[in-house]
Amino acid sequence: MRGSIRARARYDDPLRSLRGRTITDAFLFELRPGPLPRIKGGSDARRAQWVSLAELRSLESLLFEDHYHIIQDLLGKA
């Protein structure tokens, strides 16, 4: 995935999360054609999955807190 980062941003507004002050560093990757890299949930998620940008709008209500808006912001910076 080296060389695939197209945008990055830090989200640190103290009121952005119900959990209190939470700083998020987010990255937008442009992946090469072909099979997607394997992903799995970690300590903060039971599972992870790839979704297309076309599917994203229908999933807005399922994403945690402001994560949909973070994705939209990063897409605008790319």
PDB file of N, CA, C and O in Angstrom:
ATOM      1  N   MET A   1       0.814  -1.184   0.000  1.00  0.00           N
ATOM      2  CA  MET A   1       0.000   0.000   0.000  1.00  0.00           C
ATOM      3  C   MET A   1       0.864   1.257   0.000  1.00  0.00           C
ATOM      4  O   MET A   1       0.358   2.379   0.033  1.00  0.00           O
ATOM      5  N   ARG A   2       2.160   1.049  -0.037  1.00  0.00           N
ATOM      6  CA  ARG A   2       3.057   2.203  -0.103  1.00  0.00           C
ATOM      7  C   ARG A   2       2.761   3.036  -1.335  1.00  0.00           C
ATOM      8  O   ARG A   2       2.477   2.498  -2.406  1.00  0.00           O
ATOM      9  N   GLY A   3       2.825   4.328  -1.185  1.00  0.00           N
ATOM     10  CA  GLY A   3       2.580   5.224  -2.301  1.00  0.00           C
ATOM     11  C   GLY A   3       1.116   5.403  -2.645  1.00  0.00           C
ATOM     12  O   GLY A   3       0.799   6.076  -3.626  1.00  0.00           O
ATOM     13  N   SER A   4       0.212   4.820  -1.868  1.00  0.00           N
ATOM     14  CA  SER A   4      -1.209   4.884  -2.177  1.00  0.00           C
ATOM     15  C   SER A   4      -1.963   5.956  -1.405  1.00  0.00           C
ATOM     16  O   SER A   4      -3.149   6.169  -1.654  1.00  0.00           O
ATOM     17  N   ILE A   5      -1.298   6.640  -0.468  1.00  0.00           N
ATOM     18  CA  ILE A   5      -1.987   7.663   0.331  1.00  0.00           C
ATOM     19  C   ILE A   5      -2.247   8.883  -0.546  1.00  0.00           C
ATOM     20  O   ILE A   5      -1.320   9.448  -1.126  1.00  0.00           O
ATOM     21  N   ARG A   6      -3.509   9.285  -0.640  1.00  0.00           N
ATOM     22  CA  ARG A   6      -3.899  10.444  -1.449  1.00  0.00           C
ATOM     23  C   ARG A   6      -4.280  11.649  -0.589  1.00  0.00           C
ATOM     24  O   ARG A   6      -4.211  12.785  -1.058  1.00  0.00           O
ATOM     25  N   ALA A   7      -4.680  11.418   0.658  1.00  0.00           N
ATOM     26  CA  ALA A   7      -5.026  12.523   1.554  1.00  0.00           C
ATOM     27  C   ALA A   7      -4.908  12.022   2.982  1.00  0.00           C
ATOM     28  O   ALA A   7      -5.037  10.829   3.259  1.00  0.00           O
ATOM     29  N   ARG A   8      -4.659  12.972   3.886  1.00  0.00           N
ATOM     30  CA  ARG A   8      -4.623  12.660   5.313  1.00  0.00           C
ATOM     31  C   ARG A   8      -5.087  13.883   6.067  1.00  0.00           C
ATOM     32  O   ARG A   8      -4.898  15.013   5.615  1.00  0.00           O
ATOM     33  N   ALA A   9      -5.693  13.659   7.218  1.00  0.00           N
ATOM     34  CA  ALA A   9      -6.176  14.781   8.021  1.00  0.00           C
ATOM     35  C   ALA A   9      -6.313  14.331   9.469  1.00  0.00           C
ATOM     36  O   ALA A   9      -6.486  13.147   9.757  1.00  0.00           O
ATOM     37  N   ARG A  10      -6.231  15.294  10.363  1.00  0.00           N
ATOM     38  CA  ARG A  10      -6.423  15.044  11.800  1.00  0.00           C
ATOM     39  C   ARG A  10      -7.718  15.731  12.218  1.00  0.00           C
ATOM     40  O   ARG A  10      -7.951  16.898  11.903  1.00  0.00           O
ATOM     41  N   TYR A  11      -8.546  14.990  12.927  1.00  0.00           N
ATOM     42  CA  TYR A  11      -9.827  15.501  13.413  1.00  0.00           C
ATOM     43  C   TYR A  11      -9.741  15.533  14.931  1.00  0.00           C
ATOM     44  O   TYR A  11      -9.628  14.496  15.584  1.00  0.00           O
ATOM     45  N   ASP A  12      -9.798  16.757  15.488  1.00  0.00           N
ATOM     46  CA  ASP A  12      -9.545  16.887  16.924  1.00  0.00           C
ATOM     47  C   ASP A  12     -10.476  17.874  17.630  1.00  0.00           C
ATOM     48  O   ASP A  12     -10.180  18.335  18.733  1.00  0.00           O
ATOM     49  N   ASP A  13     -11.600  18.195  16.991  1.00  0.00           N
ATOM     50  CA  ASP A  13     -12.552  19.080  17.662  1.00  0.00           C
ATOM     51  C   ASP A  13     -12.965  18.431  18.982  1.00  0.00           C
ATOM     52  O   ASP A  13     -13.381  17.273  18.982  1.00  0.00           O
ATOM     53  N   PRO A  14     -12.861  19.143  20.103  1.00  0.00           N
ATOM     54  CA  PRO A  14     -13.165  18.538  21.409  1.00  0.00           C
ATOM     55  C   PRO A  14     -14.608  18.063  21.549  1.00  0.00           C
ATOM     56  O   PRO A  14     -14.902  17.250  22.426  1.00  0.00           O
ATOM     57  N   LEU A  15     -15.510  18.551  20.706  1.00  0.00           N
ATOM     58  CA  LEU A  15     -16.918  18.162  20.807  1.00  0.00           C
ATOM     59  C   LEU A  15     -17.344  17.140  19.756  1.00  0.00           C
ATOM     60  O   LEU A  15     -18.537  16.861  19.629  1.00  0.00           O
ATOM     61  N   ARG A  16     -16.415  16.583  19.008  1.00  0.00           N
ATOM     62  CA  ARG A  16     -16.783  15.675  17.914  1.00  0.00           C
ATOM     63  C   ARG A  16     -17.222  14.295  18.363  1.00  0.00           C
ATOM     64  O   ARG A  16     -17.811  13.559  17.571  1.00  0.00           O
ATOM     65  N   SER A  17     -16.958  13.916  19.608  1.00  0.00           N
ATOM     66  CA  SER A  17     -17.291  12.566  20.062  1.00  0.00           C
ATOM     67  C   SER A  17     -17.963  12.591  21.424  1.00  0.00           C
ATOM     68  O   SER A  17     -17.609  13.380  22.299  1.00  0.00           O
ATOM     69  N   LEU A  18     -18.940  11.708  21.581  1.00  0.00           N
ATOM     70  CA  LEU A  18     -19.579  11.553  22.891  1.00  0.00           C
ATOM     71  C   LEU A  18     -18.629  10.928  23.910  1.00  0.00           C
ATOM     72  O   LEU A  18     -18.897  10.952  25.111  1.00  0.00           O
ATOM     73  N   ARG A  19     -17.525  10.371  23.431  1.00  0.00           N
ATOM     74  CA  ARG A  19     -16.540   9.737  24.323  1.00  0.00           C
ATOM     75  C   ARG A  19     -15.620  10.755  24.979  1.00  0.00           C
ATOM     76  O   ARG A  19     -14.767  10.386  25.786  1.00  0.00           O
ATOM     77  N   GLY A  20     -15.779  12.035  24.643  1.00  0.00           N
ATOM     78  CA  GLY A  20     -14.880  13.056  25.149  1.00  0.00           C
ATOM     79  C   GLY A  20     -13.855  13.396  24.084  1.00  0.00           C
ATOM     80  O   GLY A  20     -14.008  13.030  22.918  1.00  0.00           O
ATOM     81  N   ARG A  21     -12.822  14.090  24.488  1.00  0.00           N
ATOM     82  CA  ARG A  21     -11.792  14.517  23.523  1.00  0.00           C
ATOM     83  C   ARG A  21     -11.183  13.298  22.859  1.00  0.00           C
ATOM     84  O   ARG A  21     -10.562  12.461  23.514  1.00  0.00           O
ATOM     85  N   THR A  22     -11.368  13.208  21.561  1.00  0.00           N
ATOM     86  CA  THR A  22     -10.880  12.079  20.782  1.00  0.00           C
ATOM     87  C   THR A  22     -10.195  12.629  19.539  1.00  0.00           C
ATOM     88  O   THR A  22     -10.794  13.390  18.779  1.00  0.00           O
ATOM     89  N   ILE A  23      -8.960  12.250  19.338  1.00  0.00           N
ATOM     90  CA  ILE A  23      -8.205  12.697  18.172  1.00  0.00           C
ATOM     91  C   ILE A  23      -8.120  11.530  17.192  1.00  0.00           C
ATOM     92  O   ILE A  23      -7.731  10.422  17.560  1.00  0.00           O
ATOM     93  N   THR A  24      -8.484  11.793  15.955  1.00  0.00           N
ATOM     94  CA  THR A  24      -8.459  10.769  14.920  1.00  0.00           C
ATOM     95  C   THR A  24      -7.568  11.230  13.778  1.00  0.00           C
ATOM     96  O   THR A  24      -7.749  12.323  13.242  1.00  0.00           O
ATOM     97  N   ASP A  25      -6.615  10.402  13.410  1.00  0.00           N
ATOM     98  CA  ASP A  25      -5.812  10.620  12.207  1.00  0.00           C
ATOM     99  C   ASP A  25      -6.388   9.709  11.136  1.00  0.00           C
ATOM    100  O   ASP A  25      -6.427   8.490  11.307  1.00  0.00           O
ATOM    101  N   ALA A  26      -6.836  10.295  10.029  1.00  0.00           N
ATOM    102  CA  ALA A  26      -7.480   9.525   8.968  1.00  0.00           C
ATOM    103  C   ALA A  26      -6.675   9.645   7.683  1.00  0.00           C
ATOM    104  O   ALA A  26      -6.036  10.667   7.430  1.00  0.00           O
ATOM    105  N   PHE A  27      -6.711   8.602   6.885  1.00  0.00           N
ATOM    106  CA  PHE A  27      -5.966   8.538   5.638  1.00  0.00           C
ATOM    107  C   PHE A  27      -6.882   8.056   4.526  1.00  0.00           C
ATOM    108  O   PHE A  27      -7.738   7.199   4.746  1.00  0.00           O
ATOM    109  N   LEU A  28      -6.703   8.604   3.336  1.00  0.00           N
ATOM    110  CA  LEU A  28      -7.415   8.150   2.148  1.00  0.00           C
ATOM    111  C   LEU A  28      -6.397   7.459   1.253  1.00  0.00           C
ATOM    112  O   LEU A  28      -5.397   8.061   0.861  1.00  0.00           O
ATOM    113  N   PHE A  29      -6.651   6.199   0.932  1.00  0.00           N
ATOM    114  CA  PHE A  29      -5.778   5.415   0.074  1.00  0.00           C
ATOM    115  C   PHE A  29      -6.447   5.215  -1.276  1.00  0.00           C
ATOM    116  O   PHE A  29      -7.653   4.981  -1.349  1.00  0.00           O
ATOM    117  N   GLU A  30      -5.668   5.307  -2.339  1.00  0.00           N
ATOM    118  CA  GLU A  30      -6.137   4.930  -3.666  1.00  0.00           C
ATOM    119  C   GLU A  30      -5.469   3.600  -3.990  1.00  0.00           C
ATOM    120  O   GLU A  30      -4.261   3.533  -4.212  1.00  0.00           O
ATOM    121  N   LEU A  31      -6.274   2.552  -4.011  1.00  0.00           N
ATOM    122  CA  LEU A  31      -5.730   1.212  -4.192  1.00  0.00           C
ATOM    123  C   LEU A  31      -5.595   0.873  -5.666  1.00  0.00           C
ATOM    124  O   LEU A  31      -6.373   1.340  -6.498  1.00  0.00           O
ATOM    125  N   ARG A  32      -4.612   0.067  -5.974  1.00  0.00           N
ATOM    126  CA  ARG A  32      -4.391  -0.382  -7.347  1.00  0.00           C
ATOM    127  C   ARG A  32      -5.484  -1.366  -7.737  1.00  0.00           C
ATOM    128  O   ARG A  32      -6.079  -2.015  -6.876  1.00  0.00           O
ATOM    129  N   PRO A  33      -5.751  -1.477  -9.047  1.00  0.00           N
ATOM    130  CA  PRO A  33      -6.717  -2.493  -9.497  1.00  0.00           C
ATOM    131  C   PRO A  33      -6.251  -3.890  -9.082  1.00  0.00           C
ATOM    132  O   PRO A  33      -5.054  -4.157  -8.972  1.00  0.00           O
ATOM    133  N   GLY A  34      -7.203  -4.752  -8.860  1.00  0.00           N
ATOM    134  CA  GLY A  34      -6.888  -6.126  -8.477  1.00  0.00           C
ATOM    135  C   GLY A  34      -7.521  -6.466  -7.152  1.00  0.00           C
ATOM    136  O   GLY A  34      -8.360  -5.720  -6.648  1.00  0.00           O
ATOM    137  N   PRO A  35      -7.126  -7.586  -6.585  1.00  0.00           N
ATOM    138  CA  PRO A  35      -7.721  -8.014  -5.317  1.00  0.00           C
ATOM    139  C   PRO A  35      -7.454  -6.991  -4.208  1.00  0.00           C
ATOM    140  O   PRO A  35      -6.365  -6.423  -4.127  1.00  0.00           O
ATOM    141  N   LEU A  36      -8.451  -6.767  -3.364  1.00  0.00           N
ATOM    142  CA  LEU A  36      -8.285  -5.847  -2.241  1.00  0.00           C
ATOM    143  C   LEU A  36      -7.445  -6.488  -1.149  1.00  0.00           C
ATOM    144  O   LEU A  36      -7.503  -7.703  -0.961  1.00  0.00           O
ATOM    145  N   PRO A  37      -6.660  -5.685  -0.423  1.00  0.00           N
ATOM    146  CA  PRO A  37      -5.883  -6.237   0.698  1.00  0.00           C
ATOM    147  C   PRO A  37      -6.816  -6.837   1.749  1.00  0.00           C
ATOM    148  O   PRO A  37      -7.944  -6.376   1.921  1.00  0.00           O
ATOM    149  N   ARG A  38      -6.347  -7.848   2.438  1.00  0.00           N
ATOM    150  CA  ARG A  38      -7.138  -8.441   3.526  1.00  0.00           C
ATOM    151  C   ARG A  38      -7.229  -7.458   4.675  1.00  0.00           C
ATOM    152  O   ARG A  38      -6.261  -6.762   4.983  1.00  0.00           O
ATOM    153  N   ILE A  39      -8.384  -7.401   5.308  1.00  0.00           N
ATOM    154  CA  ILE A  39      -8.574  -6.561   6.482  1.00  0.00           C
ATOM    155  C   ILE A  39      -9.300  -7.375   7.543  1.00  0.00           C
ATOM    156  O   ILE A  39      -9.958  -8.368   7.234  1.00  0.00           O
ATOM    157  N   LYS A  40      -9.176  -6.951   8.789  1.00  0.00           N
ATOM    158  CA  LYS A  40      -9.915  -7.600   9.869  1.00  0.00           C
ATOM    159  C   LYS A  40     -10.135  -6.582  10.979  1.00  0.00           C
ATOM    160  O   LYS A  40      -9.372  -5.626  11.122  1.00  0.00           O
ATOM    161  N   GLY A  41     -11.166  -6.795  11.748  1.00  0.00           N
ATOM    162  CA  GLY A  41     -11.441  -5.920  12.878  1.00  0.00           C
ATOM    163  C   GLY A  41     -10.337  -6.046  13.913  1.00  0.00           C
ATOM    164  O   GLY A  41      -9.679  -7.081  14.018  1.00  0.00           O
ATOM    165  N   GLY A  42     -10.146  -4.986  14.669  1.00  0.00           N
ATOM    166  CA  GLY A  42      -9.131  -4.985  15.717  1.00  0.00           C
ATOM    167  C   GLY A  42      -9.760  -4.719  17.067  1.00  0.00           C
ATOM    168  O   GLY A  42     -10.901  -5.107  17.319  1.00  0.00           O
ATOM    169  N   SER A  43      -9.018  -4.060  17.929  1.00  0.00           N
ATOM    170  CA  SER A  43      -9.487  -3.806  19.289  1.00  0.00           C
ATOM    171  C   SER A  43     -10.690  -2.864  19.323  1.00  0.00           C
ATOM    172  O   SER A  43     -11.430  -2.837  20.306  1.00  0.00           O
ATOM    173  N   ASP A  44     -10.885  -2.094  18.255  1.00  0.00           N
ATOM    174  CA  ASP A  44     -11.989  -1.132  18.237  1.00  0.00           C
ATOM    175  C   ASP A  44     -13.160  -1.565  17.358  1.00  0.00           C
ATOM    176  O   ASP A  44     -14.130  -0.820  17.221  1.00  0.00           O
ATOM    177  N   ALA A  45     -13.087  -2.749  16.764  1.00  0.00           N
ATOM    178  CA  ALA A  45     -14.162  -3.224  15.891  1.00  0.00           C
ATOM    179  C   ALA A  45     -14.175  -4.746  15.868  1.00  0.00           C
ATOM    180  O   ALA A  45     -13.128  -5.388  15.783  1.00  0.00           O
ATOM    181  N   ARG A  46     -15.368  -5.309  15.944  1.00  0.00           N
ATOM    182  CA  ARG A  46     -15.478  -6.768  15.871  1.00  0.00           C
ATOM    183  C   ARG A  46     -15.146  -7.283  14.478  1.00  0.00           C
ATOM    184  O   ARG A  46     -14.557  -8.352  14.316  1.00  0.00           O
ATOM    185  N   ARG A  47     -15.535  -6.502  13.478  1.00  0.00           N
ATOM    186  CA  ARG A  47     -15.265  -6.935  12.105  1.00  0.00           C
ATOM    187  C   ARG A  47     -15.008  -5.725  11.226  1.00  0.00           C
ATOM    188  O   ARG A  47     -15.310  -4.593  11.606  1.00  0.00           O
ATOM    189  N   ALA A  48     -14.460  -5.967  10.072  1.00  0.00           N
ATOM    190  CA  ALA A  48     -14.187  -4.916   9.095  1.00  0.00           C
ATOM    191  C   ALA A  48     -14.535  -5.461   7.721  1.00  0.00           C
ATOM    192  O   ALA A  48     -14.440  -6.664   7.480  1.00  0.00           O
ATOM    193  N   GLN A  49     -14.934  -4.582   6.832  1.00  0.00           N
ATOM    194  CA  GLN A  49     -15.240  -5.013   5.473  1.00  0.00           C
ATOM    195  C   GLN A  49     -15.031  -3.853   4.515  1.00  0.00           C
ATOM    196  O   GLN A  49     -15.117  -2.689   4.905  1.00  0.00           O
ATOM    197  N   TRP A  50     -14.758  -4.177   3.265  1.00  0.00           N
ATOM    198  CA  TRP A  50     -14.635  -3.177   2.218  1.00  0.00           C
ATOM    199  C   TRP A  50     -16.030  -2.843   1.707  1.00  0.00           C
ATOM    200  O   TRP A  50     -16.866  -3.736   1.570  1.00  0.00           O
ATOM    201  N   VAL A  51     -16.291  -1.575   1.425  1.00  0.00           N
ATOM    202  CA  VAL A  51     -17.523  -1.159   0.746  1.00  0.00           C
ATOM    203  C   VAL A  51     -17.127  -0.150  -0.329  1.00  0.00           C
ATOM    204  O   VAL A  51     -16.153   0.587  -0.180  1.00  0.00           O
ATOM    205  N   SER A  52     -17.887  -0.132  -1.396  1.00  0.00           N
ATOM    206  CA  SER A  52     -17.594   0.813  -2.470  1.00  0.00           C
ATOM    207  C   SER A  52     -18.086   2.202  -2.082  1.00  0.00           C
ATOM    208  O   SER A  52     -18.962   2.348  -1.230  1.00  0.00           O
ATOM    209  N   LEU A  53     -17.516   3.211  -2.714  1.00  0.00           N
ATOM    210  CA  LEU A  53     -17.980   4.573  -2.469  1.00  0.00           C
ATOM    211  C   LEU A  53     -19.437   4.721  -2.883  1.00  0.00           C
ATOM    212  O   LEU A  53     -20.168   5.516  -2.293  1.00  0.00           O
ATOM    213  N   ALA A  54     -19.866   3.969  -3.886  1.00  0.00           N
ATOM    214  CA  ALA A  54     -21.264   4.025  -4.319  1.00  0.00           C
ATOM    215  C   ALA A  54     -22.202   3.535  -3.212  1.00  0.00           C
ATOM    216  O   ALA A  54     -23.321   4.033  -3.089  1.00  0.00           O
ATOM    217  N   GLU A  55     -21.763   2.577  -2.416  1.00  0.00           N
ATOM    218  CA  GLU A  55     -22.579   2.044  -1.315  1.00  0.00           C
ATOM    219  C   GLU A  55     -22.560   2.934  -0.077  1.00  0.00           C
ATOM    220  O   GLU A  55     -23.438   2.825   0.778  1.00  0.00           O
ATOM    221  N   LEU A  56     -21.584   3.794   0.020  1.00  0.00           N
ATOM    222  CA  LEU A  56     -21.330   4.526   1.255  1.00  0.00           C
ATOM    223  C   LEU A  56     -22.518   5.363   1.722  1.00  0.00           C
ATOM    224  O   LEU A  56     -22.840   5.353   2.910  1.00  0.00           O
ATOM    225  N   ARG A  57     -23.172   6.084   0.821  1.00  0.00           N
ATOM    226  CA  ARG A  57     -24.278   6.959   1.226  1.00  0.00           C
ATOM    227  C   ARG A  57     -25.373   6.160   1.933  1.00  0.00           C
ATOM    228  O   ARG A  57     -25.951   6.646   2.906  1.00  0.00           O
ATOM    229  N   SER A  58     -25.666   4.962   1.471  1.00  0.00           N
ATOM    230  CA  SER A  58     -26.722   4.162   2.096  1.00  0.00           C
ATOM    231  C   SER A  58     -26.298   3.634   3.464  1.00  0.00           C
ATOM    232  O   SER A  58     -27.141   3.158   4.224  1.00  0.00           O
ATOM    233  N   LEU A  59     -25.014   3.709   3.790  1.00  0.00           N
ATOM    234  CA  LEU A  59     -24.503   3.202   5.067  1.00  0.00           C
ATOM    235  C   LEU A  59     -24.246   4.306   6.088  1.00  0.00           C
ATOM    236  O   LEU A  59     -23.786   4.022   7.194  1.00  0.00           O
ATOM    237  N   GLU A  60     -24.534   5.559   5.739  1.00  0.00           N
ATOM    238  CA  GLU A  60     -24.206   6.684   6.619  1.00  0.00           C
ATOM    239  C   GLU A  60     -24.709   6.472   8.043  1.00  0.00           C
ATOM    240  O   GLU A  60     -23.969   6.720   8.995  1.00  0.00           O
ATOM    241  N   SER A  61     -25.941   6.023   8.208  1.00  0.00           N
ATOM    242  CA  SER A  61     -26.505   5.867   9.555  1.00  0.00           C
ATOM    243  C   SER A  61     -25.848   4.726  10.344  1.00  0.00           C
ATOM    244  O   SER A  61     -26.013   4.650  11.561  1.00  0.00           O
ATOM    245  N   LEU A  62     -25.120   3.854   9.677  1.00  0.00           N
ATOM    246  CA  LEU A  62     -24.460   2.727  10.350  1.00  0.00           C
ATOM    247  C   LEU A  62     -23.040   3.048  10.801  1.00  0.00           C
ATOM    248  O   LEU A  62     -22.466   2.322  11.612  1.00  0.00           O
ATOM    249  N   LEU A  63     -22.473   4.132  10.279  1.00  0.00           N
ATOM    250  CA  LEU A  63     -21.103   4.488  10.632  1.00  0.00           C
ATOM    251  C   LEU A  63     -21.065   5.208  11.974  1.00  0.00           C
ATOM    252  O   LEU A  63     -22.012   5.906  12.336  1.00  0.00           O
ATOM    253  N   PHE A  64     -19.998   5.041  12.691  1.00  0.00           N
ATOM    254  CA  PHE A  64     -19.844   5.589  14.034  1.00  0.00           C
ATOM    255  C   PHE A  64     -19.677   7.103  14.004  1.00  0.00           C
ATOM    256  O   PHE A  64     -18.868   7.636  13.245  1.00  0.00           O
ATOM    257  N   GLU A  65     -20.447   7.780  14.833  1.00  0.00           N
ATOM    258  CA  GLU A  65     -20.354   9.228  15.063  1.00  0.00           C
ATOM    259  C   GLU A  65     -20.121  10.001  13.771  1.00  0.00           C
ATOM    260  O   GLU A  65     -20.991  10.003  12.900  1.00  0.00           O
ATOM    261  N   ASP A  66     -18.982  10.652  13.623  1.00  0.00           N
ATOM    262  CA  ASP A  66     -18.733  11.529  12.472  1.00  0.00           C
ATOM    263  C   ASP A  66     -17.904  10.879  11.369  1.00  0.00           C
ATOM    264  O   ASP A  66     -17.353  11.583  10.523  1.00  0.00           O
ATOM    265  N   HIS A  67     -17.807   9.571  11.361  1.00  0.00           N
ATOM    266  CA  HIS A  67     -16.922   8.909  10.403  1.00  0.00           C
ATOM    267  C   HIS A  67     -17.368   9.106   8.957  1.00  0.00           C
ATOM    268  O   HIS A  67     -16.523   9.210   8.067  1.00  0.00           O
ATOM    269  N   TYR A  68     -18.670   9.160   8.703  1.00  0.00           N
ATOM    270  CA  TYR A  68     -19.139   9.436   7.337  1.00  0.00           C
ATOM    271  C   TYR A  68     -18.633  10.804   6.884  1.00  0.00           C
ATOM    272  O   TYR A  68     -18.179  10.953   5.749  1.00  0.00           O
ATOM    273  N   HIS A  69     -18.707  11.790   7.752  1.00  0.00           N
ATOM    274  CA  HIS A  69     -18.267  13.142   7.401  1.00  0.00           C
ATOM    275  C   HIS A  69     -16.750  13.216   7.231  1.00  0.00           C
ATOM    276  O   HIS A  69     -16.251  13.994   6.418  1.00  0.00           O
ATOM    277  N   ILE A  70     -16.026  12.414   7.990  1.00  0.00           N
ATOM    278  CA  ILE A  70     -14.573  12.340   7.811  1.00  0.00           C
ATOM    279  C   ILE A  70     -14.249  11.809   6.411  1.00  0.00           C
ATOM    280  O   ILE A  70     -13.380  12.346   5.724  1.00  0.00           O
ATOM    281  N   ILE A  71     -14.948  10.756   5.997  1.00  0.00           N
ATOM    282  CA  ILE A  71     -14.723  10.188   4.665  1.00  0.00           C
ATOM    283  C   ILE A  71     -15.032  11.224   3.593  1.00  0.00           C
ATOM    284  O   ILE A  71     -14.260  11.389   2.648  1.00  0.00           O
ATOM    285  N   GLN A  72     -16.148  11.920   3.732  1.00  0.00           N
ATOM    286  CA  GLN A  72     -16.514  12.951   2.759  1.00  0.00           C
ATOM    287  C   GLN A  72     -15.457  14.058   2.704  1.00  0.00           C
ATOM    288  O   GLN A  72     -15.104  14.535   1.625  1.00  0.00           O
ATOM    289  N   ASP A  73     -14.964  14.453   3.858  1.00  0.00           N
ATOM    290  CA  ASP A  73     -13.926  15.483   3.910  1.00  0.00           C
ATOM    291  C   ASP A  73     -12.656  15.028   3.203  1.00  0.00           C
ATOM    292  O   ASP A  73     -12.074  15.784   2.424  1.00  0.00           O
ATOM    293  N   LEU A  74     -12.227  13.812   3.466  1.00  0.00           N
ATOM    294  CA  LEU A  74     -11.009  13.309   2.820  1.00  0.00           C
ATOM    295  C   LEU A  74     -11.187  13.183   1.309  1.00  0.00           C
ATOM    296  O   LEU A  74     -10.262  13.478   0.552  1.00  0.00           O
ATOM    297  N   LEU A  75     -12.362  12.749   0.865  1.00  0.00           N
ATOM    298  CA  LEU A  75     -12.602  12.656  -0.574  1.00  0.00           C
ATOM    299  C   LEU A  75     -12.520  14.028  -1.225  1.00  0.00           C
ATOM    300  O   LEU A  75     -12.069  14.144  -2.364  1.00  0.00           O
ATOM    301  N   GLY A  76     -12.947  15.061  -0.526  1.00  0.00           N
ATOM    302  CA  GLY A  76     -12.867  16.418  -1.048  1.00  0.00           C
ATOM    303  C   GLY A  76     -11.446  16.950  -1.108  1.00  0.00           C
ATOM    304  O   GLY A  76     -11.160  17.861  -1.886  1.00  0.00           O
ATOM    305  N   LYS A  77     -10.544  16.391  -0.291  1.00  0.00           N
ATOM    306  CA  LYS A  77      -9.157  16.833  -0.276  1.00  0.00           C
ATOM    307  C   LYS A  77      -8.300  16.126  -1.319  1.00  0.00           C
ATOM    308  O   LYS A  77      -7.201  16.578  -1.639  1.00  0.00           O
ATOM    309  N   ALA A  78      -8.804  15.021  -1.844  1.00  0.00           N
ATOM    310  CA  ALA A  78      -8.015  14.206  -2.787  1.00  0.00           C
ATOM    311  C   ALA A  78      -7.986  14.838  -4.162  1.00  0.00           C
ATOM    312  O   ALA A  78      -7.371  14.292  -5.079  1.00  0.00           O
TER     313      ALA A  78
END
